[in-house]
Amino acid sequence: MSDGNAERLRDWLRQCPSFEAGARFGVDYLGSEPVQYALLSEASPLNYRENILGERKAERRQAQNFRLDARLPYGTDSGRNAGNLAALQGVARWILARSAAGNLPEWEGGRVRAILPALTGAPVEYGAKDARYRIQLRVLYETD
């Protein structure tokens, strides 16, 4: 699997209207200032099967895990905090809708069949003025 797939996925995600316009959107890097987004890769084990001869072969259907992280303003303003969660929920709904419609990114070495997000974004790190939120993503694909 090529690192180019992370770029393809990021470019596909950038089309989502729930992201703040003009915000930085990195791959495997999230800066320290709000408002920023990053697509981060996670360990994704390969799926294998054993054939009738006892040989271990990679399955055609595989999954790759990613995290979509966002650094957004955070603090005592509960309206802003709720808005952050609503925006991330909008991202998750957008991903599900695009996936269901078959509107998926190109994938080197295979074809994406679905992208499954966690249904809500969760704050994973808090600071005095900003927080890091996360949505887990699973890309289901078939190899060529």
VENFEN-V436900 format. One record per backbone hydrogen bond with DSSP energy under -1.0 kcal/mol. CO is the residue of the C=O (numbers start at 1). NH is the residue of the N-H. If there is no record, write none. Layout:
co->CO nh->NH
co->CO nh->NH
This chain:
co->2 nh->5
co->3 nh->7
co->4 nh->8
co->5 nh->9
co->6 nh->10
co->7 nh->11
co->8 nh->12
co->9 nh->13
co->10 nh->14
co->12 nh->15
co->13 nh->16
co->16 nh->19
co->20 nh->23
co->24 nh->37
co->26 nh->39
co->36 nh->71
co->37 nh->26
co->38 nh->69
co->39 nh->28
co->40 nh->67
co->47 nh->59
co->49 nh->57
co->51 nh->54
co->55 nh->51
co->57 nh->49
co->60 nh->143
co->62 nh->141
co->64 nh->139
co->65 nh->42
co->66 nh->137
co->67 nh->40
co->68 nh->135
co->69 nh->38
co->70 nh->133
co->71 nh->36
co->72 nh->131
co->76 nh->78
co->77 nh->81
co->78 nh->82
co->79 nh->83
co->80 nh->84
co->81 nh->85
co->82 nh->86
co->83 nh->87
co->84 nh->88
co->85 nh->89
co->86 nh->90
co->87 nh->91
co->88 nh->92
co->89 nh->93
co->90 nh->94
co->91 nh->95
co->92 nh->96
co->93 nh->97
co->94 nh->98
co->95 nh->99
co->96 nh->100
co->97 nh->101
co->98 nh->103
co->99 nh->102
co->102 nh->104
co->107 nh->110
co->109 nh->144
co->111 nh->142
co->114 nh->140
co->116 nh->138
co->122 nh->134
co->125 nh->132
co->129 nh->74
co->130 nh->127
co->131 nh->72
co->132 nh->124
co->132 nh->125
co->133 nh->70
co->134 nh->122
co->135 nh->68
co->136 nh->118
co->137 nh->66
co->138 nh->116
co->139 nh->64
co->140 nh->113
co->140 nh->114
co->141 nh->62
co->142 nh->111
